[in-house]
Amino acid sequence: MDCIFCKIAKKEIPKDFTYEDDEIMVFSDINPIASTHLLVVPKEHITDFLELKNDKLFGKLANTIQKMVKKTELKDKGYRLVLNGGGAQIIDHLHFHVVGPVGKKVKM
């Protein structure tokens, strides 16, 4: 498999992590669209959101996203969570974007 996120998870490609555990990794997007633009990625290769069947992993992803919003101090500054699927994603490996600050007055 030639998935860049799988290679990062296997440490074949070096990456500085904002957060990492046995199942999830968080790192900065290579092409950020805001001052904070993190990717929250399961280490297991899951191609699309519709393939995510593990409720425990889904809960852990949600918890990690909440932690990242707080850690990056976006809680009261506005943030956007983005999930692309169904062929809309550039990399076919499930990942969530945490982007901010965004709000009514912030342009992206």
Backbone as JSON Lines, residues from 0, in Angstrom:
{"i":0,"aa":"M","n":[0.85,-1.18,0.0],"ca":[0.0,0.0,0.0],"c":[0.89,1.24,0.0]}
{"i":1,"aa":"D","n":[0.5,2.21,-0.79],"ca":[1.3,3.41,-0.95],"c":[0.61,4.62,-0.32]}
{"i":2,"aa":"C","n":[0.12,4.45,0.9],"ca":[-0.61,5.51,1.6],"c":[0.36,6.32,2.45]}
{"i":3,"aa":"I","n":[0.41,7.62,2.23],"ca":[1.35,8.47,2.97],"c":[1.06,8.47,4.47]}
{"i":4,"aa":"F","n":[-0.22,8.43,4.86],"ca":[-0.54,8.42,6.28],"c":[-0.13,7.1,6.93]}
{"i":5,"aa":"C","n":[-0.24,6.0,6.21],"ca":[0.23,4.71,6.73],"c":[1.75,4.73,6.9]}
{"i":6,"aa":"K","n":[2.44,5.35,5.96],"ca":[3.9,5.46,6.07],"c":[4.3,6.32,7.26]}
{"i":7,"aa":"I","n":[3.55,7.38,7.51],"ca":[3.81,8.22,8.69],"c":[3.55,7.41,9.96]}
{"i":8,"aa":"A","n":[2.46,6.65,9.99],"ca":[2.12,5.84,11.17],"c":[3.2,4.8,11.45]}
{"i":9,"aa":"K","n":[3.81,4.25,10.39],"ca":[4.85,3.23,10.54],"c":[6.24,3.84,10.73]}
{"i":10,"aa":"K","n":[6.3,5.17,10.81],"ca":[7.56,5.91,11.0],"c":[8.49,5.79,9.8]}
{"i":11,"aa":"E","n":[7.94,5.46,8.64],"ca":[8.74,5.42,7.42],"c":[8.98,6.83,6.89]}
{"i":12,"aa":"I","n":[8.1,7.75,7.25],"ca":[8.25,9.17,6.92],"c":[8.27,9.92,8.24]}
{"i":13,"aa":"P","n":[9.32,10.68,8.51],"ca":[9.39,11.4,9.78],"c":[8.34,12.51,9.85]}
{"i":14,"aa":"K","n":[7.79,12.7,11.04],"ca":[6.76,13.71,11.24],"c":[6.8,14.14,12.69]}
{"i":15,"aa":"D","n":[6.63,15.42,12.93],"ca":[6.48,15.94,14.28],"c":[5.01,15.86,14.64]}
{"i":16,"aa":"F","n":[4.71,15.17,15.73],"ca":[3.33,14.98,16.15],"c":[2.94,15.99,17.21]}
{"i":17,"aa":"T","n":[1.75,16.5,17.09],"ca":[1.14,17.32,18.14],"c":[0.63,16.41,19.23]}
{"i":18,"aa":"Y","n":[0.18,15.22,18.82],"ca":[-0.32,14.19,19.74],"c":[-0.15,12.85,19.04]}
{"i":19,"aa":"E","n":[0.14,11.83,19.86],"ca":[0.25,10.48,19.31],"c":[0.0,9.47,20.41]}
{"i":20,"aa":"D","n":[-0.75,8.41,20.07],"ca":[-0.87,7.25,20.95],"c":[-0.87,6.01,20.05]}
{"i":21,"aa":"D","n":[-1.29,4.88,20.56],"ca":[-1.24,3.63,19.79],"c":[-2.18,3.61,18.59]}
{"i":22,"aa":"E","n":[-3.24,4.42,18.65],"ca":[-4.27,4.35,17.6],"c":[-4.43,5.62,16.76]}
{"i":23,"aa":"I","n":[-3.96,6.74,17.28],"ca":[-4.23,8.03,16.64],"c":[-2.96,8.87,16.59]}
{"i":24,"aa":"M","n":[-2.85,9.65,15.52],"ca":[-1.75,10.61,15.4],"c":[-2.34,11.94,14.95]}
{"i":25,"aa":"V","n":[-1.74,13.01,15.46],"ca":[-2.17,14.37,15.11],"c":[-0.93,15.15,14.7]}
{"i":26,"aa":"F","n":[-1.02,15.81,13.56],"ca":[0.09,16.61,13.07],"c":[-0.44,17.74,12.21]}
{"i":27,"aa":"S","n":[0.43,18.72,11.95],"ca":[0.03,19.89,11.15],"c":[-0.13,19.51,9.68]}
{"i":28,"aa":"D","n":[-1.12,20.13,9.05],"ca":[-1.34,19.94,7.62],"c":[-0.18,20.57,6.86]}
{"i":29,"aa":"I","n":[0.25,19.92,5.81],"ca":[1.38,20.42,5.03],"c":[1.01,21.68,4.24]}
{"i":30,"aa":"N","n":[-0.27,21.87,3.97],"ca":[-0.77,23.06,3.26],"c":[-1.87,23.72,4.1]}
{"i":31,"aa":"P","n":[-1.5,24.38,5.2],"ca":[-2.52,24.93,6.1],"c":[-3.33,26.05,5.45]}
{"i":32,"aa":"I","n":[-4.62,26.1,5.83],"ca":[-5.49,27.16,5.35],"c":[-5.81,28.17,6.45]}
{"i":33,"aa":"A","n":[-5.24,27.95,7.63],"ca":[-5.4,28.87,8.77],"c":[-4.19,28.7,9.67]}
{"i":34,"aa":"S","n":[-4.06,29.57,10.66],"ca":[-2.89,29.5,11.54],"c":[-2.83,28.18,12.3]}
{"i":35,"aa":"T","n":[-3.98,27.59,12.61],"ca":[-4.03,26.24,13.16],"c":[-4.73,25.36,12.14]}
{"i":36,"aa":"H","n":[-4.04,24.34,11.69],"ca":[-4.64,23.38,10.76],"c":[-4.01,22.02,11.04]}
{"i":37,"aa":"L","n":[-4.7,21.25,11.88],"ca":[-4.21,19.94,12.29],"c":[-4.98,18.83,11.59]}
{"i":38,"aa":"L","n":[-4.32,17.71,11.4],"ca":[-4.97,16.51,10.9],"c":[-5.01,15.5,12.04]}
{"i":39,"aa":"V","n":[-6.18,14.96,12.28],"ca":[-6.38,13.91,13.29],"c":[-6.64,12.64,12.51]}
{"i":40,"aa":"V","n":[-5.71,11.68,12.63],"ca":[-5.68,10.52,11.74],"c":[-5.58,9.22,12.53]}
{"i":41,"aa":"P","n":[-6.48,8.26,12.26],"ca":[-6.28,6.95,12.88],"c":[-5.08,6.26,12.22]}
{"i":42,"aa":"K","n":[-4.31,5.52,12.99],"ca":[-3.16,4.82,12.42],"c":[-3.59,3.65,11.55]}
{"i":43,"aa":"E","n":[-4.72,3.04,11.9],"ca":[-5.26,1.96,11.08],"c":[-5.74,2.55,9.76]}
{"i":44,"aa":"H","n":[-5.44,1.87,8.66],"ca":[-5.88,2.37,7.36],"c":[-7.38,2.14,7.21]}
{"i":45,"aa":"I","n":[-8.12,3.24,7.22],"ca":[-9.56,3.23,6.96],"c":[-9.73,4.23,5.82]}
{"i":46,"aa":"T","n":[-10.2,3.74,4.69],"ca":[-10.23,4.57,3.49],"c":[-11.2,5.74,3.59]}
{"i":47,"aa":"D","n":[-12.36,5.5,4.17],"ca":[-13.43,6.49,4.13],"c":[-14.23,6.44,5.43]}
{"i":48,"aa":"F","n":[-14.89,7.53,5.75],"ca":[-15.7,7.62,6.96],"c":[-16.75,6.52,7.03]}
{"i":49,"aa":"L","n":[-17.32,6.16,5.91],"ca":[-18.35,5.11,5.89],"c":[-17.8,3.73,6.24]}
{"i":50,"aa":"E","n":[-16.48,3.59,6.2],"ca":[-15.84,2.32,6.58],"c":[-15.48,2.26,8.06]}
{"i":51,"aa":"L","n":[-15.67,3.34,8.78],"ca":[-15.34,3.38,10.2],"c":[-16.44,2.65,10.97]}
{"i":52,"aa":"K","n":[-16.16,1.43,11.39],"ca":[-17.15,0.59,12.08],"c":[-16.87,0.46,13.58]}
{"i":53,"aa":"N","n":[-15.69,0.86,14.01],"ca":[-15.25,0.69,15.38],"c":[-15.72,1.88,16.23]}
{"i":54,"aa":"D","n":[-16.77,1.66,17.03],"ca":[-17.33,2.74,17.85],"c":[-16.32,3.27,18.86]}
{"i":55,"aa":"K","n":[-15.48,2.39,19.39],"ca":[-14.47,2.81,20.36],"c":[-13.46,3.77,19.71]}
{"i":56,"aa":"L","n":[-13.03,3.43,18.49],"ca":[-12.1,4.29,17.77],"c":[-12.77,5.61,17.41]}
{"i":57,"aa":"F","n":[-14.02,5.58,17.01],"ca":[-14.75,6.81,16.69],"c":[-14.81,7.72,17.91]}
{"i":58,"aa":"G","n":[-15.11,7.14,19.07],"ca":[-15.14,7.91,20.3],"c":[-13.79,8.49,20.65]}
{"i":59,"aa":"K","n":[-12.74,7.71,20.42],"ca":[-11.39,8.18,20.72],"c":[-10.99,9.31,19.77]}
{"i":60,"aa":"L","n":[-11.39,9.2,18.51],"ca":[-11.12,10.28,17.56],"c":[-11.82,11.56,18.0]}
{"i":61,"aa":"A","n":[-13.1,11.45,18.39],"ca":[-13.86,12.61,18.85],"c":[-13.21,13.24,20.08]}
{"i":62,"aa":"N","n":[-12.79,12.4,21.02],"ca":[-12.14,12.89,22.23],"c":[-10.83,13.59,21.9]}
{"i":63,"aa":"T","n":[-10.07,13.05,20.98],"ca":[-8.8,13.66,20.57],"c":[-9.04,14.99,19.89]}
{"i":64,"aa":"I","n":[-10.06,15.07,19.05],"ca":[-10.4,16.34,18.4],"c":[-10.75,17.38,19.45]}
{"i":65,"aa":"Q","n":[-11.54,17.01,20.45],"ca":[-11.88,17.94,21.53],"c":[-10.63,18.44,22.25]}
{"i":66,"aa":"K","n":[-9.71,17.51,22.55],"ca":[-8.46,17.89,23.21],"c":[-7.64,18.86,22.36]}
{"i":67,"aa":"M","n":[-7.61,18.64,21.04],"ca":[-6.83,19.5,20.16],"c":[-7.44,20.9,20.07]}
{"i":68,"aa":"V","n":[-8.77,20.99,20.07],"ca":[-9.42,22.3,20.05],"c":[-9.04,23.07,21.32]}
{"i":69,"aa":"K","n":[-9.04,22.4,22.45],"ca":[-8.68,23.05,23.71],"c":[-7.19,23.38,23.75]}
{"i":70,"aa":"K","n":[-6.35,22.43,23.33],"ca":[-4.9,22.62,23.38],"c":[-4.45,23.79,22.5]}
{"i":71,"aa":"T","n":[-5.09,23.95,21.36],"ca":[-4.72,25.03,20.44],"c":[-5.46,26.33,20.74]}
{"i":72,"aa":"E","n":[-6.23,26.34,21.83],"ca":[-6.95,27.51,22.31],"c":[-7.93,28.05,21.28]}
{"i":73,"aa":"L","n":[-8.56,27.15,20.54],"ca":[-9.57,27.55,19.56],"c":[-10.98,27.54,20.13]}
{"i":74,"aa":"K","n":[-11.12,27.06,21.35],"ca":[-12.44,26.88,21.95],"c":[-13.31,28.12,21.84]}
{"i":75,"aa":"D","n":[-12.76,29.29,22.14],"ca":[-13.54,30.51,22.1],"c":[-13.17,31.43,20.93]}
{"i":76,"aa":"K","n":[-12.35,30.93,20.01],"ca":[-11.91,31.74,18.87],"c":[-12.57,31.29,17.57]}
{"i":77,"aa":"G","n":[-13.26,30.19,17.61],"ca":[-13.9,29.66,16.42],"c":[-13.03,28.61,15.77]}
{"i":78,"aa":"Y","n":[-13.63,27.5,15.42],"ca":[-12.9,26.43,14.76],"c":[-13.84,25.72,13.81]}
{"i":79,"aa":"R","n":[-13.24,25.04,12.87],"ca":[-13.99,24.26,11.89],"c":[-13.42,22.85,11.89]}
{"i":80,"aa":"L","n":[-14.32,21.88,11.89],"ca":[-13.93,20.48,11.72],"c":[-14.35,20.07,10.32]}
{"i":81,"aa":"V","n":[-13.43,19.5,9.56],"ca":[-13.7,19.13,8.18],"c":[-13.39,17.66,7.99]}
{"i":82,"aa":"L","n":[-14.32,16.98,7.34],"ca":[-14.14,15.58,6.98],"c":[-14.58,15.43,5.54]}
{"i":83,"aa":"N","n":[-13.65,15.04,4.69],"ca":[-13.97,14.8,3.29],"c":[-14.14,13.3,3.08]}
{"i":84,"aa":"G","n":[-15.02,12.93,2.19],"ca":[-15.23,11.51,1.93],"c":[-15.84,11.29,0.56]}
{"i":85,"aa":"G","n":[-16.04,10.03,0.23],"ca":[-16.67,9.68,-1.03],"c":[-15.89,10.09,-2.25]}
{"i":86,"aa":"G","n":[-14.58,10.17,-2.12],"ca":[-13.73,10.58,-3.24],"c":[-13.34,12.05,-3.19]}
{"i":87,"aa":"A","n":[-13.87,12.82,-2.23],"ca":[-13.54,14.24,-2.11],"c":[-12.2,14.47,-1.43]}
{"i":88,"aa":"Q","n":[-11.69,13.44,-0.73],"ca":[-10.44,13.6,-0.02],"c":[-9.24,13.43,-0.97]}
{"i":89,"aa":"I","n":[-8.17,14.16,-0.68],"ca":[-6.95,14.05,-1.48],"c":[-6.22,12.76,-1.15]}
{"i":90,"aa":"I","n":[-6.17,12.42,0.14],"ca":[-5.53,11.18,0.58],"c":[-6.63,10.23,1.04]}
{"i":91,"aa":"D","n":[-6.68,9.06,0.46],"ca":[-7.73,8.08,0.77],"c":[-7.41,7.32,2.06]}
{"i":92,"aa":"H","n":[-7.39,8.05,3.14],"ca":[-7.17,7.51,4.49],"c":[-7.95,8.45,5.4]}
{"i":93,"aa":"L","n":[-8.88,7.93,6.15],"ca":[-9.73,8.74,7.02],"c":[-8.9,9.74,7.82]}
{"i":94,"aa":"H","n":[-9.31,11.0,7.78],"ca":[-8.66,12.02,8.59],"c":[-9.61,13.21,8.75]}
{"i":95,"aa":"F","n":[-9.49,13.84,9.91],"ca":[-10.29,15.01,10.24],"c":[-9.37,16.22,10.27]}
{"i":96,"aa":"H","n":[-9.85,17.33,9.74],"ca":[-9.13,18.59,9.8],"c":[-9.68,19.41,10.97]}
{"i":97,"aa":"V","n":[-8.8,19.96,11.78],"ca":[-9.15,20.91,12.82],"c":[-8.54,22.24,12.39]}
{"i":98,"aa":"V","n":[-9.4,23.21,12.07],"ca":[-8.94,24.46,11.45],"c":[-9.43,25.65,12.26]}
{"i":99,"aa":"G","n":[-8.56,26.61,12.47],"ca":[-8.99,27.82,13.17],"c":[-7.86,28.84,13.28]}
{"i":100,"aa":"P","n":[-8.11,30.0,13.79],"ca":[-9.45,30.42,14.2],"c":[-10.32,30.75,12.99]}
{"i":101,"aa":"V","n":[-11.58,30.49,13.13],"ca":[-12.57,30.88,12.12],"c":[-13.8,31.37,12.86]}
{"i":102,"aa":"G","n":[-14.52,32.21,12.22],"ca":[-15.73,32.72,12.83],"c":[-16.41,33.65,11.86]}
{"i":103,"aa":"K","n":[-17.38,34.36,12.32],"ca":[-18.14,35.25,11.47],"c":[-17.28,36.36,10.88]}
{"i":104,"aa":"K","n":[-16.24,36.76,11.61],"ca":[-15.41,37.87,11.16],"c":[-14.07,37.42,10.57]}
{"i":105,"aa":"V","n":[-13.78,36.15,10.63],"ca":[-12.49,35.65,10.16],"c":[-12.63,35.12,8.76]}
{"i":106,"aa":"K","n":[-11.77,35.58,7.85],"ca":[-11.77,35.1,6.47],"c":[-10.8,33.93,6.34]}
{"i":107,"aa":"M","n":[-11.17,32.96,5.54],"ca":[-10.28,31.81,5.31],"c":[-9.71,31.9,3.92]}
